Amino acid sequence: MSIICGLPLLECIYCLACARWAWNRCLHTAGHDSVTWGLATAEEFEPVPRLCRYILAVYEDNIRHPLWEPPGGYGINPDWLILRKTYKDTRGRAPSYILYLDHEHSDIVLAIRGLNLAKESDYQVLLDNQLGKRKFDGGYVHNGLLKAAGWVLDAECEVLKELVEEHPNYTLTFAGHSLGSGVAAMLALVVVQHQDKLGNIDRSRIRCYAIAPARCMSLNLAVRYADVINSVVLQASYFLPPSMLGLDDFLPRTATPLEDIFKSLFCLPCLLCLRCMKDTCIPEEKMLKDPRRLYAPGRLYHIVERKPFRCGRFPPVVKTAVPVDGRFEHIVLSCNATSDHAIIWIERESQRAMDLMLEKDGIMVEIPAKQRMERQETLTKEHKQEYKAALQRAVSLSVPHAYSPPSEYGTFDESEDIEKYNSCKLSSESSVGSSGKSKGKVSWNELIERLFDRDESGHMVLKKSHTDDW
């Protein structure tokens, strides 16, 4: 065509498209995603730097004689450490983790380390997935991460149940970084679905903090479980002539499947650039209507410490929201994308942000207990309102399998679904019990397989077939 017309039309169109893409990339900085979000408070953000230190403690061989502790230490009492599992103990089925009974904060913490680049088993967990391979509770999740969560629960179910029953006022927190964040999110999903297996623990006692989260669940699940799961993303931007490059944690942004990223590890920058150009040409409405597309889970906390067209670091600011559209869909190109993914840097910046919050609000210990309780109740009420608004927003955007439930936690779309759920659950448990007589103890993997699916209208139905093997 270019030869016939005498003009390089195709070349011109290609150059214009590239120029438009580059212009949009230069204008889009990391702070744009959360510009309309509200500021996080010290009360809700307090667990983040503490849990980051707990995750860092997983890397130590001997917590009583630490080698790489951050300034101020890990904040762990070795006598309260219940157990520690290494790769040798897990046989590569899950990353290393610790179980810590935090009496000071009334918390039962299971902390999971991030990806170990030297362990082939971690890559196997990441590669065990395909788009739309694993359905879960009316949505889609990462298959390998869900299987790793099932293994952890099989190994630690009895210990967790005992701790939950012995400490009825303690919360149960799953925390993880990178690969561990995906496993922690899957743990929260499965435990919420099987609260009776852990001493009928209430949903309000279950928490999850995914540090530098991986995309591990579809959008309807990411929003529906936002009252349980919290994701923490460190990202900023700085001016680097001749273009604006974002300093950003790349993992929660790129929609490239994890298995494709690590299959192309040696050409990762090329892969991210190509994916960035492709996503720029896809309307966000089309992305939202793909039920298999995976997202960062739950409520998002966005730590921003850079400002556009300015050099140097600024005091970190923490924004929070339960977004539906604009959920970190744009990759911000960066020469430091992987450094902001490091747990060491996230712990440092989250602690800086926490110190600034306390300095601004006044020292927490000086606040009377009554006022502190009132502030906590107000914060909880605001989070519930924001959570319900996000569910309604998902419905208005026609997100697949999304619905706005009237119940307190937003798990059912109609009152009759509760009765249907209970009857289905009883029939499922009876089938589990009858099979358990011949097989003995039923594993968590089998329980996961027996979970309910939701039809197109959002009603709960039992699975008709199990196509995946564990």
N, C-alpha and C positions, 0 to 999 in steps of 0.2 A: 504493500500500500504506500509505503514511504517512497518507493521508486516511481510509482505511477503518478503520484501527486507532486513529485518533485520536492517534497518537504519531508523531513524526518518526523512524521506525526507520532509514530509509536514511541520514538525516543523522547520526544517532547512531553508526551503524556506520562511516560515513566519518570522523567525528571521532575515534572510538576507534582506527581504523587509522592515522590521521595522528599521533595522540598516541603510539602504540606505535612508529611509525617514528622520530619525533623523539626519543623516549627512547633508542632503540637508537643513534641517531646521536650523542647527547650522551655516552653511555657509551663509545662506541667511539672511542678515540684512535689516533693513528698508531702509537704504540709497541706496541699490542696485537698487531699482525700478527707481530712478531718477538720476542715476549716469551719464547718457548721456544727461540729460536735460540741458538747458541753465539757467543762473542765471536771476532771476527776477530783474527788476529795481525799484527804489523808486517810480517813477511816476505811474507805473501800480499796485504796491502793496499798495499804499497809502490808498485806501478805506478800506482795510481789517481790520486793528485794529479799525478804526473809526466805521465801521458797526458792529463789535463785541460788541462795547460799546452800540450802539443803541439797539442791541438784548438784552443785559443785562438789559437795561432800561425797557424792557417789563415786567420784574419780579417785578418792583417797583409798589406799590399801589399808591404812590403819588410822581410824579417826582420832585415836588417842595421841598419835604422833603424826600430825598432818604435815605435808610437805608443800602444798600449794594454797594454803588458806589465804583468803582475801584480807585486807585491812580490817581489823576488828574480829577476825575469826569467822567460823561458820555459824556460831550461835547454837551449837548442838551440845547437849549433855550426853556424853558417851554412855552413861548408865541408862538413858532412856531410849537408846537405839535397840529396837526389837530384833531386827535381822538385816543382813546385807547379802544380796545375791549377785554373784559375778557371772561372766559369760560361761564359765565352767559349770556353774550351777544351773543356768538356764539352758545349757547345751545349744546356744544360738537361737533358741525359739523366741527370745525377747532380750532387749538390752538390759544391762545391769541396773539394779535399783536397790533402794533401802526402804525400810519401814520404820518410822520414827514416831514415838508417842510424845507429843509436845504438850507437857502438862502446863507450861507457862502460858500457852495460848489456847488451851483446851482443844487440841487438834490431833487427829490421827493422820499422819502424812505418809503417802507412798510416793517417793520421788524417783524419777526415771531419768537416766542420763541420755545425752544426745547421740547422734550418729558417730560410730567409730569407723573411721576411714580404713583402718587396718583389719577390720573384721568382715569376712565374706558373708557371714550370717546376716549382718545388718542390711547388706545389699539385697540378699534374698528376701528379706521382709519387705523392702521397698519395691522390688520387682514383681512381687506376687500380687499383681493387680492389672486389670484391664478396664477400660471405660465401660461402666455399667455392669461390671462383673458381680458385685455384691450388693444385694438389696437388704435394707434394714429399716424396719418401722416406717414403711412408706417412702423411704428415700434410698440413697445410695451412699456407701461408705467405702473406704479403702480396704480391700480384702486382707492384705498382709498384716496391716495394723490391727484389724479386728481379731485375726487369729492369734497375734501376739498377746492381745488383751485377754483372750480366752485362756491362754496358757498361764498368764500371771494369776488370774482368778482361780484356776484349778490348783495352783501351787499354794496360794495364800488365803483361800476362802475361809478356812477354819480359824486361822489366826485373826483375820479381819472381823469375822463374826464375833469372836470372843472379846476383842477389844471394843467393838461397838456396843455389845451388851454390858460390859463392865463399866463403860463410861458413857452413859446415855445422854449426857450434856455436851459431849465432844462432837465436833464436826469431822467428817471423813473427806480428806482432800487428796486428790490425785494431781500430781504436778510433774511436768516433763518438759524437756527442751528438744527442739528439732524433731528427730525421729521419736524421742520419748514423749513429745507433746501429742503426737498422733495416737500413741498407745494410751496415754492418759485420757485423752478425749474419748476413745473407744471404751475404756474402763468405765468412765462416767455413764455413757450411754447404756451399757449392759447392766450396770448395777441399778440404774434408775428403772430399767425394765424388770429387774428381779430383786426388788427391795426385800422380799420375804426371805431370800437366801442369805441375807446378812442381818438377821434379827429384826426384820420389818423396819429397817431404818427409814426415817422420814426423808422425803425428797429435799426438804429445806436444809438437811444436814449434809447433803452431798455436794461437794464442790470440785471443780477442776480448773487448774491454771496451766494453759498451754503457752509456754514461752517460745517465741519465734515459731509460731505454729505452722504446721504443714497443712495443706489443703487435704482434708480427709473425709468430708461429708458434704452431701448435697445441700443446696440453699435452704430448703424447707426444714431440714434437720438442724442446720446451723442457727436458724432463727428460733426454732421451737425449743431448743435446749439452751438458749441464751440465759436462762435463769440459773443454770447449773455451771456452764462452761464459760471461762474467761480467757481470752487470747491477748497476749502482750506482744506488741510489735515495736521495735526500735527503728525509727527511720527519720532522716533529716535530709537536707540538701545544701549544697554549697556551690558557689560560682567557680567554675574552672574554665577559663578561656580555652578555645573559642566558643564553647557551648556550656549550657547548664546541665551538669550531670547530677543525678540524685545519689545521695548517700543513703542506702536503703537496704533493709533486709529483703532479699529477693524471694525467699521461699513462699511466704503467704501471698505474694503478688502474682507470680507466674502460674498460669493455668496449665502449663505443660505438665503432663502426668509425671509423678515422681520417678516411675520406672523409666520414662524416656530421658529424663535429666541424667540419671546415673548410667544409662546405656551410652550416653554421649558426653561423658564427663570431661573428656579431653578437648572437646570443642564446645564447652558450655557457653562461653560468650557468644559464639556464632548462633547457637541454638536459641538463646534468649533474645538476641536481636531479631532473628527471623520470626520468633513467636510474637515479639512485640509489634512488628510490622503487620503480622496477620491479625492480631487482636484489634489493632487500630482500625482495620477495615470492616470489622464485624460489629453491627449495632448492639448496644448493650441489651436492648429488648430481646434480641435473639439469644443472647447468652443466658438471660434469666429464665427463658422458657426451655432450656435444655436440662432435663431432670437428672442427667448423669454427671453434669459438671460439678466438680468438687470445690469447696470453699474453706477458708479459715473458719473455725467453729466459734459459735457463741458470741458473747459480748466482747467488743474490741477495745483495748487500751492502746493508744497511739502515743508514743513518746517522741516528741519533736524537739530537736535541739539546734536546728539550722534554719536560717532565713534566706530567701532568695536574693541573689546579687550581693551577698555579704560574705566576708571571709571570717573564719574563726567560729568557735562554738559559743552558743548562747545558753543561758540557764534552761534546762529541759522543762518542757511543759507537757502535761499528760492530758490528752483528750479521750473521751469515752462516749460510746454510743452502741446501739444495736442496729447497724445499717442493713438495709436490704439491697437496694441498688447503690452503686458506687462503693462496693465492698472490696477495695483494693484491687480494682480490675485493671489498672494501668501500671505497667512496669516502668519504673524510673531507672534509666540506665546509670550505672555507677561503677567507678573503678574500685570502690570499697564495699560492694554489695555483700560480699561474704564476711567482711569484718564485723558489720553490724548484726550479723547472725550469731556471733559468738556469745556464749552465755556469760563470759567474763565481762564483756563490755556492757551487756544488758544489765547485769547486776550492779555495775558501777553507776551507770546512768540512772537506773531506777532508784538507787539509794540517794543520788543527788537530787532527783525530783522529789523524793519523799522528804528529805531534809528541808527543801524549799517550801513544801506544803506546810510542814510543822512550824517553820519559822514565820510563815505568813499567818497561819491560824492561831499562833500562840502555842506554847508547849502543851502537849496533850495532857500531861499529868496535872496541869493547873486547871483544867476544865472540870467543873463539878460533875460527879457521876450522873446526876439526874439530867443535866443538860447534854452530856455525852450520849445517854440513852435516847433522849428525845431526837438528837441529831441522827442517830443510827436508825430510829424508826422512820424519820422523814426520808432518809436516803433509801431505805427499803421500799417505801411507798412509791417514791419517784422511779425506782428501777422497775417495779411492777407495772407502772403506767407506761413507761417507755417500752417495756417488753410486749405488752398488749398492743401498743401502737405499731410495733414492728410486725407483729403477726397480721394485723389488719392491712398494713402496707404490702406485705407479701401477697395477700389475697387480691388487693387492688391491682397489683402488677401481674396477676395471673401466673404466679410462680407455681409450677406443677406440684400437686399434692399439698398445697398450702391452704390453711383454713384458719379462721379466727374463732377459737373456742371460748365459751362463756365461763369455763371452769377456772379455778384459781391459778393453776399452773399451765393451762392452755394445752392439755394433752388430748382432749376430746372436743369434737366440733358440735355435738349435740348431746342432750342428756340421755337419750336412748342408747347412745354409743357406750355410755358407762356400763349399762346393764349388759350390752352385748360383749363388752370387753371382759367383764367379770365372768360371764358364762363361758366365753372362749378360754379365759385363763384357767377356770376350774377344769374344763375338759382337757386342756393341755397338761395341767398338773396331774390329772388322773391318768392320762396316757403315759406321762413320765413316771408316775408311781408304779403303774402296771409293768412297764418295761424294766423298771429298776429292780423288780423282784427277781428277774432272771439275769439281769446284767450287773446288779450291784449298784454302786454309786454312779449317779449320772454326772458327767463332766459339764463344765460351763460351755464347752464347744457345742455339746448336744443341746443345751438350753438355748444357745444363740440360734441354732438351726430351727428351733421350735418357735421362735418369736413370730409375732404377727406381722402381716403386711397390710397395707391399706389400699383400697381400691381407688378408682379415679375420683369418686365423690368424697374420699377421706375417711370412709367407714372402715373399722378394723375387721379383718378377716384372717382366719388361720391360713398358713401356707399350705398350698396343695401339693407341692413337691419340693424336694431338696436336691438341687442339682450340683451343689458344690461339696466337695469332700474336704475334710479337715485332715 
